Amino acid sequence: MEAQGEKLLQNLVDHEQSLVSKVEDAQKEAADIVRKAEAEAEEIRAQARQKADKLAKEQAEQIRDEREKIRKEVLDRSAGEVDEIRERADANKEQGVQLVLERILP
């Protein structure tokens, strides 16, 4: 009976060691899964940052282009208005001189 008890006890010890080994293996596997998930998450974050940076640069370029286009349009329109005013001034210059002379020299 004592031999049978020792055998039973040995079986329990072996079973416990087997369970401990399985638990350790499961913990290692879980740690590997977590490390892989963290690495994958970091890669996804890096890709997202790159994409966001690229989009921000593209939008900044579009804004600069649009701003430059508007600035050029305003300058072109202003230059046209200046030319028009200059032409009117030149056209009325002679009349202005004549009017001044009539008022100063009666």
CORPE-V887895 format. One line per field, one symbol per residue. ss: DSSP state (a for helix, b for strand, c for the rest). phi: phi as a letter, one per 40 degrees, with the letter a starting at -180 (. if undefined). psi: psi as a letter, one per 20 degrees, with the letter a starting at -180 (. if undefined). A space follows every 10 residues. Layout:
# CORPE-V887895
ss = ???
phi = ???
psi = ???
This chain:
# CORPE-V887895
ss = caaaaaaaaa aaaaaaaaaa aaaaaaaaaa aaaaaaaaaa aaaaaaaaaa aaaaaaaaaa aaaaaaaaaa aaaaaaaaaa aaaaaaaaaa aaaaaaaaaa aaaacc
phi = .ccccccccc cccccccccc cccccccccc cccccccccc cccccccccc cccccccccc cccccccccc dccccccccc cccccccccc cccccccccc ccccbc
psi = hhhhghgggh gggggghggg ggggghgggg gggggggggg gggggghggg gggggggghg ggggggghgg gggggggggg hgggggghgh higghggggg hhhgn.
